[in-house]
Amino acid sequence: MEPNHITFPPFSLTRLLRTVFGPRPDQRVALLIDLDEPKHVGNLQFLNHPGLTVQQLAHDVFYRGLLDGGLEELNWTGGEIYAYQTTGGSNLDLPPTVTGSDGVSYRFETDLYPRYDILLCISTFSATAPLTAAARRFGFRGATLHGLNQIILSSGLAVDYQIISRNAEKLRLALTEADRFELEFTVAEETHLLKLFCNRQPAQKSHGLCLGPEPDVANLPAGEVYFVPTGAEGAFPLQYADGTIGKMNVTDGSIVRADLLQGSATTVEAHNRKLQSDPMVGVLGELGFGTQRLPFSGSDIQDEKILGTMHVATGRSDHLGGSLTPDLFAEAQNASHDDILFSPSKTPNIKVGQVRMVRNGQTIPVIERFEPTDYLLGALAN
């Protein structure tokens, strides 16, 4: 069945939170949003600013949903909303302070992290990495939902995450302990091959359940199997924000040079300058496979979880169990974790002919032309 024709149950905030965090009473919860001017969270002034669609949904669905009966139904407390300065990049460290709806400035490490059991971050840019690091230090749980939109609410957040977790585990077992993956791309009849080495590491999963008691942060919508590569060689295409496509030349696990394939030479030259000034920017820190049947939303947070899509990522990997931490970058603003999604909706000019897993001397196709192979479908059916 095509994802766009799948029927989803109506979204329920309390059902989502109860499933993700478990039916535990007496949890104190707060909401985090990002704003260019955090002071505009005071008296909810940001609601009068057009264009803040993610933050508007954070208020309308999560903030009001909690205050208008959700807290009582869950037997939780809190429900406060805070805003921090927009970081400007995916998974960059958060600023030290936030502003509350009362207009008062608070510090994350003394006023929020120790005070709350659960933090829900609904933002423009992902904050999964810094919040995961903070959760390990302070013991809270949480969820990040960057790029939220109406399609995600009605599909990726309306599913039963008990089922999503079970399916993610089936695919995790099907892909775990691989020696390497081979990713075959075609752009304008030119083929590129990227080999990502996994060194037989156990596959990990993002499955949406954050039941505790150990600290953890779920990335929602969830539904992903992923690896932190131990090395990489070859080349792959990257589509920049302006539509330019470059060829990423990869040696020893890192992008060492970008070559123009189509579009703006200026865009590629800027990327090369950044790679030269801060080589950590080019480190490949993740290989991920989607596990869900969902409609494309136009937001990577959901679209990378769709079965048949895959993504690689550059930058920090400490939140995934990797060793690349922000302090290793030449500049703090470069210490992001940037997913590079390949899907028929986002990268129509980049064809993914085949993705192959090499394990125990066997080569097994797992994706062909953005569709799961019989191998993955058989794993899901078991």
N, C-alpha and C positions, 0 to 999 in steps of 0.2 A: 504494500500500500504506500502511495506517495505521502511524504510527510505533510504536505499542505492539505491532505484530505483526511488526516487523522482527527478524530473527535476527542477533545480534552474536557474533563470536568470543569465546572466553574472554579475560578480561583478563590481560595479561602486562606486568609492570612493566618488564622489560628491553626488550621490544619497543617499548613506549611511549617510553622514554627514548632508545633508539637511533634511533627514527624522528624524534623531536622535535629532538634535539641532534646527530644524525649519528653515524656509527661512529668517533668520535675517541677514541683511547686516552689514558690518563694525565690524565683530567679529575678534579679534586678536587671532591667534591660534599658539600653539607651540607643538612640539613632545618631549616626554621623553622616553629614553631607559635606561636600566641598563647594566653596564659593570663592570667586575672585575677591570679594569683600566680605569676609566672615561676619563683620558687624551687622550685615543685613539679615542675619538670622534673628537678631533682636526684634521682638514683637512680630516675628515672621514676615519682615519687610520683603524678603526675597520673592514672596508670592506675587508681588506687584511687578516683578521684572520678567519681561517676555524672554523666551528662549531657554529658560532653565527647566527643560522638560523632565530630566532625571530627578532633579530636586523637587519639582512639583509632585511627581509620583511618590517620592519618598514621604512627602507631607500627606497627600490625599489618601494613599493606600496604607502606609505603614504607621505614620504618626497618628492620624485620625483613627485608623483601625485599632490601634492599641488603646487609645484613650476612650474611644466610644464602645467599650465592651470587651475588647481583646484582652486587656490585662486581667480583667475580672474572670473571663472564661479560662484563661491559662493559669490563674492564681499567681500571677507575676506582679512585680511592682516597678516603679520607675516610669519609663516612657518619655523621658526628656529628649530633646533634640539639640544637637550641637553642630557647629560648622567650623571647619578648618580651612586654611588657605589652600586653594587649588595648587597641586604640586606641579602640574604641567607635563607629567610623564607617567607611564605605566610602572607601578610598584616602586616609585621613588619613596624615600623615607618621608614620613609625615613631619610637619612643623611641630615645635614643642607645645604650642597652645591651641586652644579651641575657644570659641565664643558660644555661650548658651543663649537660648531664646529670651533669657532675662537681660541680655546685653552684657553680662559679666564675662571676663576672660578667665579661663581655667587652664591648668596644665595637665597634659595627658598622663604624665607619670605619677603625679601626686593626687589628682582630683578625679580622673576617669578610670584608668586601668585598675587601681586598687578598689574602686567603689562599685563596679558593675560586674555581674556574672556573665552577661551576654551583651556584645556590641554588634549592631547591624550597621554596616557602612554602605550607603547607597550614594554613589559618586560618579563623577565624569571619568576619572582615571582609576584604574585598579589600585587598591591598597592591600592586596592579599599578603604580599611579602612583608611589609613593615608590621602589619597587625599580627601575622603569624609569629614573627620574632618577639613582639611584645607579649603575646599570649603565653609563650613559653616562659617568659620572665615573671609575669604577674598572675598567671593561672586562670584567666578568663577564657570563655569560648566566644565564637562570633561567626559572622557570615559577611562576605563581600558581594555586592550586587551592582557592579559598575555598569554603566550603559543601559540601565533599565528602560524598557519601553512597553507599550501595550501588548505587542505580540508576545514578548517574553512573559508578561503577567498571565496571559491567557493560554500559554502552552508550557514553556520551560519551567515555570513556577507553579503550574497547576497539576503536575504529574505526581505520582506516588513515589516518593524517594526510597521507600523500602524496595519497590520493584527495580528502580533505577540502580540501587546499590547491588542488588543480586545480579543484574545483567552486567554491570561493570566488573563484578568479580569473575563472571564467566569469561569475559573477554580478557581480563587481566591474566587468568590462568592460561588462556590460549596464546598469549604473547610473551609471557614471562620467561626469563633466563635466555633470551635471544643473544646470539653472538653479535649480530649486527642487523641493520635494516638498510635496504637499498631503495632509494627514491628516484624514480625516473620521470623527468619533466621534458616537455616539448614547448618551445616558444618559436613561432614562425618557422616551423619545420626544422629547427635546430634542437637537438636532444642534449640534455644535461643529466649527469648521474651524481647523486650525493650518497655517500656511505656514512652511516652513523653507527659507531661502535658502542655496544652496550656491555660487553665483557661478562655476559651471562648474569647480569644483575637482576634481582627480582623486580618485576614491573610494579608500579604504583598506580593507585586509582584515586580520582576525585569523584566521589559518589554521593555527596550531599548530606551524609549523616554525620553529625557532630555530637554524639550522645554522651561523651565524657565518661568518667569524671576528669580524665586528663585534658589539659588545655588544647584547643584546636580551633581552626578557622576554616569554615567551608566556603568554597567559591561557587556561587549560585548564579544561573543554573549549573548543575553539575552533570557528570556523565562523561568521564574521560579516563583513558589508560595512558600513562606517561612514563618516560625514562629521562634520566639525566645522563646524556652521552658521556662516555669516557674518552671519546675522540671522534674525529670526522675528517673525511677527505673527499675531494671532488668539487662539484659546482652545483648551484641551484639558482633559479630566477627569483628575484624579489620585486614585487610591485610597490613602488613608493606612493605616498599619499597623493601626488599630483598625476598618477597614472603612468609615470615613467617605469620601465622595467629594466633592471640591471642584472647582470650575471655575477653572482657572488662566488668568488674563487676561495676555496676552503682548504687549509693546510693545518695539520696538527690541532684540529678541533676548533679553529677560528677562521672567520672571514678575514682574509689578508688583503684583498683588493676587489673592487667592484668595477665591472666593465659595462658600458652602455649597450643595451640590446635595442631599445626603442624609447623615444621620448626625449627628455631634456638632459643634455650633457652636464649642465650646471648642477642638476640634482645629484648626479653620480659623483661629480667632482667634490661636492660638499660632503658626501658620505665618505669618500676616500680621505679627505682631510681629517674627519673625525676618527676614522680607523687608525690613522697614522699618529694622531695626538694622544689617543687613548685606546690601545689595542684590546683592552678588556671589553670594549663595546662590541667586538666581533665574535666573542666566544659563544659557541652554540651550547645553550644550557638546558634545552628540553626538546624532546620529541613526543608529541601527543597525538592520540587517536580518539575521535568522538565515538560515543557508544549509544546515543539516543536517536530515536526517530522523531524529529522536530521540524517545524517550518523554519525557513531562513528568516531571520529577524532584522538583518542589517546591522546587528551589533555582534562583535566577535565573541562576547561572553557567552552567547547562546550558540552562534553558528559553528564555533570550534567543538561543540559537544555533539554535533550531528554525525551519525554513523555514515562513514564514507569520506568524511573530511579528515585532514591531518594538518598538523602545524609543527613548525620548529620555532624555537625562540632563542633570542640572543640576550646576553646580559646576566644579571644576578640570578643565582639558583639556590641560595641558602634556604629559602622557604620550601624547596622541593627535595631537600636532602643533599644538595650540592655544596660545593666549597667556595663558590664565587660570592663574596660578600661586598657590601658597598665600599668598605675601606680600601679595596684593591683597585678601585677606579681612580684615574687621574683627577677627575672632577666629580663632585657629589651629584651634579645634575645629569651625569652620564650613567649613573648606577641604576638603570631601569631594567625591567624584565619585559621584553617586547615580543609578543607572539606574532608569528608570520603565518597567517592562515591561508590554506589553499582550499578553495571551494568553488563550485560552479557559479555561485552568485557573486563572490568577491573577486575572483581571479579568472574570468572567462577566457582571457587570452593566454593563460598558462594551463597546459594540459598535463594532468598527472596520469601518465600511461599505466604505470604499475608501481605499487609499493610491495617489496618482498622482504620477508623475514628469513634470515639464515640462522638455523639452530641445529646443533648436533649433526652438521654435515648435510642437512636438508635445506632446500630453498622453497619457501612456501609463499605464494602470492596472497596478500591480505586485502589489498585495495586495487581495483582496476577502474580507471576513468570515473573516479569519485563514487564508486559503488563497492560495498563490501563483497568479498569473494565468498564462495561456498564454504571455505574454511571458517571464516568468522560467523557466517550465518548458521553453520552447523554447531559451533560453540554456543551460540545463543539459544539454539533449540534444545540443547541438552539440559 
